[in-house]
Amino acid sequence: MNHTDLTNIANNAINGTSIDAETALAILTDDTIDLLDLIHAAFQVRKHYFGKEVAIHILNNAANGMCPEDCNYCAQAKGSDADIDSYGMKKDDEIITEADKAVAGGAFRYCMVYAGRGPTPARVEHISGLIKTIKTKHPQLQICVSAGLMDKDATKTLKAAGLDRMNHNLNTSESLYSEICSTHTYQDRLDTLTNAKSVGLEVCSGIIVGMGERPQDIVEVAQKLSELDTKSIPVNFFLPIEGTALTERQGSKYLTPEYCLRILCMFRFINPKAEVRAAAGREYHLKDLEALSLYPANSLFLQGYLNTLGNTDAKTLRMIQDAGFSIKSDEPLDEVIARAPKTNAQNVDSKSDIHLKDLNELRPTKCGISNTQTMEV
């Protein structure tokens, strides 16, 4: 596959024609395909649909740990020995204050994440109230909820409250899923997504690569997400957190920076119109090639993930600016950078090791951490 072939692939994607499974597999496995040519081609598609704008997402770990599901990759899962701080649902004022900080930090979308199998009817009503309150204060802020398995009635209630998007990751292929989790099925996850779509919600769903899957499994997930017309696709790179079941039996050493970039490019070609996010593990696995992820992907998270630290806000925002990109925000990037936290509470480099968040990062409002020190993600 040469430069001309890749240009044709890009043009076809711009015109609405996705690549087939054979081509997608070659992008992941054929080392004669030049990486820079591949990135250039993926960027043409990304630029056509999104220009050079980056959508910033902020995660709020609204409830942490104590989950009854046994997802082997997750620090919060049943049976995990990861050293995390567990807590029930945050108080409303805590979540709303963190939404205020997200807006001030340049966030385009705010995602509230709740550990557990799925919300009770009472929790659905509670989340609905939070959505209404945040939307009243920040009507421009897109809101996403990730709350586990949900039926049509629950998704309909959240949609009526003003929810923009529902997150529920497929995580891996159907054939591999039983090796990753036994307490629910791939079909359970698929049903949640179809329930959300049936009531008019956009769906956000992605993958975790680095869990022992084959390249074919990655392609399968990308194609399934295309079939679902998935609007937002977080591409997560497995972080081997000590104490998780998956870490004990499976590493992720094959996630080289080049392979991670090939995965992002492949997802762009199969889902040309989707918001492709360079998500968890971006700093740890892409290392010094991290900025190149902006060429196939048009979205990222600021300052870490559910239980792990990432780069500081200022470092990530400067990376975006230095690469010649802008952010999807009502405020100029220079102003957002000027007030962005330049250190995190633990003063660590996320590329050198994996660092779990402590309560200062997970609950900065409750712990009295000011916005100039750190921001909840």
LINZI-V834240 format. One record per residue. N is the residue number from 0. RES is the residue in three letters. PHI is phi as a letter, one per 40 degrees, with the letter a starting at -180 (999 if undefined). PSI is psi as a letter, one per 20 degrees, with the letter a starting at -180 (NA if undefined). BURIAL is # if it has 24 or more other C-alpha atoms within 12 Angstrom, else .. Layout:
N:RES:PHI:PSI:BURIAL
N:RES:PHI:PSI:BURIAL
//
This chain:
0:MET:999:o:.
1:ASN:b:a:.
2:HIS:d:g:.
3:THR:c:g:.
4:ASP:c:g:.
5:LEU:c:h:#
6:THR:c:g:.
7:ASN:c:h:.
8:ILE:c:g:#
9:ALA:c:g:#
10:ASN:c:h:#
11:ASN:c:g:#
12:ALA:c:g:#
13:ILE:c:h:#
14:ASN:c:j:.
15:GLY:g:j:.
16:THR:b:o:.
17:SER:c:r:#
18:ILE:c:q:#
19:ASP:c:r:#
20:ALA:c:h:#
21:GLU:c:g:.
22:THR:c:g:#
23:ALA:c:g:#
24:LEU:c:h:#
25:ALA:c:h:#
26:ILE:d:h:#
27:LEU:c:h:#
28:THR:b:i:#
29:ASP:c:o:.
30:ASP:c:i:.
31:THR:c:i:.
32:ILE:c:o:#
33:ASP:c:p:#
34:LEU:c:g:#
35:LEU:c:h:#
36:ASP:c:g:#
37:LEU:c:g:#
38:ILE:c:g:#
39:HIS:c:g:#
40:ALA:c:g:#
41:ALA:c:h:#
42:PHE:c:h:#
43:GLN:c:h:#
44:VAL:c:g:#
45:ARG:d:g:#
46:LYS:c:h:#
47:HIS:c:g:#
48:TYR:c:h:#
49:PHE:b:j:#
50:GLY:g:c:#
51:LYS:b:k:#
52:GLU:c:q:#
53:VAL:b:p:#
54:ALA:c:p:#
55:ILE:c:p:#
56:HIS:b:q:#
57:ILE:b:p:#
58:LEU:c:p:#
59:ASN:b:o:#
60:ASN:c:n:#
61:ALA:c:h:#
62:ALA:a:p:#
63:ASN:b:p:#
64:GLY:g:a:#
65:MET:f:k:#
66:CYS:c:p:#
67:PRO:c:i:.
68:GLU:c:q:#
69:ASP:b:k:#
70:CYS:d:o:#
71:ASN:c:i:#
72:TYR:c:i:#
73:CYS:c:p:#
74:ALA:c:h:#
75:GLN:c:i:#
76:ALA:c:q:#
77:LYS:d:p:#
78:GLY:g:i:.
79:SER:c:p:#
80:ASP:b:j:#
81:ALA:c:q:#
82:ASP:c:m:.
83:ILE:b:q:#
84:ASP:c:o:#
85:SER:c:q:#
86:TYR:a:q:.
87:GLY:c:a:.
88:MET:c:p:#
89:LYS:c:q:#
90:LYS:c:q:.
91:ASP:d:g:#
92:ASP:c:h:.
93:GLU:c:g:#
94:ILE:c:h:#
95:ILE:c:g:#
96:THR:c:h:#
97:GLU:c:h:#
98:ALA:c:g:#
99:ASP:d:g:#
100:LYS:c:h:#
101:ALA:c:g:#
102:VAL:c:g:#
103:ALA:c:h:#
104:GLY:c:j:#
105:GLY:g:j:#
106:ALA:c:p:#
107:PHE:c:h:#
108:ARG:b:q:#
109:TYR:b:p:#
110:CYS:b:o:#
111:MET:c:p:#
112:VAL:b:p:#
113:TYR:b:p:#
114:ALA:c:q:#
115:GLY:h:r:#
116:ARG:c:g:#
117:GLY:i:q:#
118:PRO:c:q:#
119:THR:c:r:.
120:PRO:d:h:.
121:ALA:c:g:.
122:ARG:c:h:#
123:VAL:d:g:#
124:GLU:c:h:.
125:HIS:c:g:.
126:ILE:c:h:#
127:SER:d:g:#
128:GLY:c:g:#
129:LEU:c:g:#
130:ILE:d:g:#
131:LYS:c:g:#
132:THR:c:g:#
133:ILE:c:g:#
134:LYS:c:h:#
135:THR:c:g:.
136:LYS:c:h:.
137:HIS:b:m:#
138:PRO:c:h:.
139:GLN:c:i:.
140:LEU:c:p:#
141:GLN:c:p:#
142:ILE:b:p:#
143:CYS:b:q:#
144:VAL:b:p:#
145:SER:b:o:#
146:ALA:b:k:#
147:GLY:g:b:#
148:LEU:c:p:#
149:MET:b:p:#
150:ASP:c:r:#
151:LYS:c:h:#
152:ASP:c:g:.
153:ALA:c:g:#
154:THR:c:h:#
155:LYS:c:g:#
156:THR:c:g:#
157:LEU:c:h:#
158:LYS:c:g:#
159:ALA:c:h:.
160:ALA:c:i:#
161:GLY:h:j:#
162:LEU:c:p:#
163:ASP:c:h:#
164:ARG:a:q:#
165:MET:b:p:#
166:ASN:b:p:#
167:HIS:a:o:#
168:ASN:c:p:#
169:LEU:c:h:#
170:ASN:g:g:#
171:THR:a:a:#
172:SER:c:r:#
173:GLU:c:h:#
174:SER:c:h:.
175:LEU:c:i:#
176:TYR:d:h:#
177:SER:c:h:.
178:GLU:c:i:#
179:ILE:b:h:#
180:CYS:a:q:#
181:SER:b:i:.
182:THR:c:i:.
183:HIS:a:r:#
184:THR:b:r:#
185:TYR:d:g:#
186:GLN:c:h:.
187:ASP:d:g:#
188:ARG:c:g:#
189:LEU:c:h:#
190:ASP:c:h:#
191:THR:c:g:#
192:LEU:c:g:#
193:THR:c:h:#
194:ASN:c:g:#
195:ALA:c:g:#
196:LYS:c:h:#
197:SER:c:h:.
198:VAL:b:j:#
199:GLY:g:j:.
200:LEU:c:q:#
201:GLU:c:q:#
202:VAL:b:q:#
203:CYS:b:p:#
204:SER:a:p:#
205:GLY:a:b:#
206:ILE:b:q:#
207:ILE:b:o:#
208:VAL:c:q:#
209:GLY:h:k:#
210:MET:b:k:#
211:GLY:g:j:#
212:GLU:c:r:#
213:ARG:c:q:.
214:PRO:d:h:#
215:GLN:c:h:#
216:ASP:c:g:#
217:ILE:c:g:#
218:VAL:c:g:#
219:GLU:d:g:#
220:VAL:c:g:#
221:ALA:d:g:#
222:GLN:c:h:#
223:LYS:c:g:#
224:LEU:c:h:#
225:SER:c:g:#
226:GLU:d:h:.
227:LEU:c:i:#
228:ASP:f:l:#
229:THR:c:p:#
230:LYS:c:h:#
231:SER:b:p:#
232:ILE:b:n:#
233:PRO:c:p:#
234:VAL:c:o:#
235:ASN:c:q:#
236:PHE:b:o:#
237:PHE:d:p:#
238:LEU:b:o:#
239:PRO:c:m:#
240:ILE:c:p:#
241:GLU:d:p:#
242:GLY:h:i:#
243:THR:c:q:#
244:ALA:c:h:#
245:LEU:c:h:#
246:THR:c:h:#
247:GLU:c:h:.
248:ARG:b:i:.
249:GLN:a:p:#
250:GLY:c:a:.
251:SER:b:k:#
252:LYS:c:h:.
253:TYR:c:i:.
254:LEU:c:m:#
255:THR:c:r:#
256:PRO:d:g:#
257:GLU:c:g:#
258:TYR:c:g:#
259:CYS:c:g:#
260:LEU:c:h:#
261:ARG:c:h:#
262:ILE:c:g:#
263:LEU:c:g:#
264:CYS:c:g:#
265:MET:c:g:#
266:PHE:c:h:#
267:ARG:c:g:#
268:PHE:c:h:#
269:ILE:c:h:#
270:ASN:b:m:#
271:PRO:c:h:#
272:LYS:c:i:#
273:ALA:c:q:#
274:GLU:c:o:#
275:VAL:c:p:#
276:ARG:b:p:#
277:ALA:c:o:#
278:ALA:b:c:#
279:ALA:d:q:#
280:GLY:g:j:#
281:ARG:d:g:#
282:GLU:c:g:#
283:TYR:c:h:#
284:HIS:c:h:#
285:LEU:c:h:#
286:LYS:f:c:#
287:ASP:c:i:.
288:LEU:c:j:#
289:GLU:d:g:#
290:ALA:c:h:#
291:LEU:c:i:#
292:SER:c:h:#
293:LEU:c:i:#
294:TYR:c:g:#
295:PRO:c:h:#
296:ALA:c:q:#
297:ASN:b:j:#
298:SER:a:q:#
299:LEU:a:r:#
300:PHE:c:q:#
301:LEU:c:p:#
302:GLN:f:l:#
303:GLY:h:a:#
304:TYR:b:b:#
305:LEU:c:g:#
306:ASN:b:i:#
307:THR:b:q:#
308:LEU:c:q:#
309:GLY:b:a:#
310:ASN:c:q:#
311:THR:c:r:#
312:ASP:d:g:#
313:ALA:c:g:#
314:LYS:c:g:#
315:THR:c:g:#
316:LEU:c:h:#
317:ARG:c:h:#
318:MET:d:g:#
319:ILE:c:g:#
320:GLN:c:g:#
321:ASP:c:h:.
322:ALA:c:i:.
323:GLY:g:j:.
324:PHE:b:r:#
325:SER:b:r:#
326:ILE:b:q:#
327:LYS:c:n:#
328:SER:a:q:#
329:ASP:c:i:.
330:GLU:b:q:.
331:PRO:c:q:.
332:LEU:d:h:#
333:ASP:d:g:.
334:GLU:c:h:.
335:VAL:c:g:#
336:ILE:c:h:#
337:ALA:d:h:.
338:ARG:b:j:#
339:ALA:c:q:#
340:PRO:d:p:#
341:LYS:b:i:#
342:THR:b:q:#
343:ASN:b:r:#
344:ALA:c:h:#
345:GLN:b:i:.
346:ASN:f:l:.
347:VAL:b:r:.
348:ASP:b:o:#
349:SER:c:i:#
350:LYS:c:i:#
351:SER:c:h:.
352:ASP:a:r:.
353:ILE:c:p:#
354:HIS:b:p:#
355:LEU:c:q:#
356:LYS:c:q:#
357:ASP:b:a:#
358:LEU:c:h:#
359:ASN:c:h:#
360:GLU:c:h:#
361:LEU:c:h:#
362:ARG:b:m:#
363:PRO:c:h:#
364:THR:c:g:#
365:LYS:c:h:.
366:CYS:c:i:.
367:GLY:g:k:.
368:ILE:c:p:.
369:SER:c:r:.
370:ASN:c:h:#
371:THR:c:i:#
372:GLN:c:g:#
373:THR:a:r:#
374:MET:b:p:#
375:GLU:c:p:#
376:VAL:b:NA:#
//
